[in-house]
Amino acid sequence: MVEKLEKLKVLINHLKEHNEDHAKEITELAQTAKELGHQEVHDLLLQSAEELRASNVSLAKATELLAK
């Protein structure tokens, strides 16, 4: 049981890092879209990046609950 719990914590932390990496990449893509004159694409990509970061808030709360 403890082993499964530790694995769950590790996987959640991995997902948080993975999401942040993708959020950074998406933000870079948004800048490229803006430079190419695609403001709406830029805005949607930034929204997507923020949604990933919002997901990380939930993942962080889950990690906190597992630590109790």
C-alpha positions as CSV (number, residue, x, y, z in Angstrom):
1,M,0.0,0.0,0.0
2,V,2.8,2.4,0.9
3,E,4.6,1.6,-2.3
4,K,1.5,2.5,-4.4
5,L,1.1,5.7,-2.5
6,E,4.7,6.8,-3.2
7,K,4.3,5.8,-6.8
8,L,1.2,8.0,-7.0
9,K,3.0,11.0,-5.5
10,V,5.9,10.6,-7.9
11,L,3.6,10.3,-10.9
12,I,1.6,13.4,-9.9
13,N,4.8,15.4,-9.5
14,H,5.9,14.2,-12.9
15,L,2.7,15.3,-14.4
16,K,3.1,18.8,-12.8
17,E,6.6,19.1,-14.3
18,H,5.4,17.8,-17.6
19,N,2.5,20.3,-17.7
20,E,4.8,23.2,-16.9
21,D,7.2,22.2,-19.6
22,H,4.4,22.1,-22.1
23,A,3.0,25.4,-20.9
24,K,6.4,27.0,-21.5
25,E,6.5,25.5,-25.0
26,I,2.9,26.7,-25.8
27,T,3.8,30.2,-24.6
28,E,6.7,30.2,-27.0
29,L,4.4,29.0,-29.8
30,A,2.0,31.8,-28.9
31,Q,4.8,34.4,-29.3
32,T,5.6,32.9,-32.7
33,A,2.0,33.1,-33.8
34,K,1.8,36.8,-32.7
35,E,5.0,37.6,-34.6
36,L,3.3,36.0,-37.7
37,G,0.3,38.3,-37.2
38,H,-2.1,35.6,-35.8
39,Q,-3.3,37.4,-32.7
40,E,-6.3,35.1,-32.1
41,V,-4.1,32.0,-32.3
42,H,-1.7,33.7,-29.9
43,D,-4.5,34.4,-27.4
44,L,-5.8,30.8,-27.7
45,L,-2.4,29.4,-27.1
46,L,-1.8,31.5,-24.1
47,Q,-5.2,30.4,-22.7
48,S,-4.1,26.8,-23.2
49,A,-0.9,27.4,-21.3
50,E,-2.8,29.0,-18.4
51,E,-5.2,26.1,-18.3
52,L,-2.3,23.7,-18.0
53,R,-1.0,25.8,-15.1
54,A,-4.4,25.8,-13.5
55,S,-4.4,22.0,-13.8
56,N,-1.2,22.1,-11.8
57,V,-2.9,23.8,-8.9
58,S,-5.3,20.8,-8.7
59,L,-2.4,18.4,-8.9
60,A,-0.6,20.3,-6.2
61,K,-3.6,20.1,-3.9
62,A,-3.9,16.4,-4.6
63,T,-0.2,16.0,-3.6
64,E,-0.8,17.9,-0.4
65,L,-3.8,15.7,0.5
66,L,-1.7,12.5,-0.1
67,A,1.0,13.9,2.3
68,K,-1.4,13.9,5.2
